[in-house]
Amino acid sequence: MPELSFVSVPLETRFRCAHCGTYRRALVQALGQGGRNVWESSEAGDERALADAKKHAERTLLFVPCPACGKLSNLGPGVRLRIQLLCFVAMPLLVLAICAGSAAWVGIDGAAARIVFGVSFGISILSGVFAYAFHAKPWTKAESRTQFLSAKER
């Protein structure tokens, strides 16, 4: 049975503004999750969670204004859109396909099939909402989770 590991760690990352070229180091409070299989060591899940936290920290900087010019990265909206498409399109379509395929395989037809497809559609929408609600969103409180290091701290 797989086990999940969760981490919330401060990570030092590099920030580079695409608008003014400012380069700064930043300390980001990042979230990560990772899993391990039964035959792997307990550190495998922790390592995957830390790798996920590093990605989360890098994505968080896309939603923090530059300390010099105050502009946001142009890549932030693309990250947000990808997460929303994953949760509200891909995930529900996958759940709907599994439920509908199972009903077709069992041979349900007629009025019962319409009920099964309706329930499947409802479950698929709920799965997308659930996935979005519990996904670690890098834009949530991005500014309060980020501290830019001064030139002395380099």
Number of C-alpha atoms within 10 A of each C-alpha: 6 10 11 14 18 17 17 13 16 18 18 19 15 13 20 15 20 14 14 12 12 13 14 18 17 20 19 25 20 26 23 22 19 19 19 20 13 10 8 11 10 15 12 15 21 20 18 20 23 23 16 18 26 22 15 21 28 19 20 23 27 23 23 23 15 23 14 13 12 12 15 18 17 12 12 17 13 11 17 15 11 11 17 16 14 15 21 20 14 15 20 23 19 13 20 22 16 14 19 21 13 13 17 13 9 9 9 15 12 7 9 11 15 13 13 18 18 14 15 21 19 14 16 24 20 16 20 21 17 13 18 18 11 8 11 16 17 23 19 11 12 21 15 10 18 20 16 18 13 10 8 5 7 7
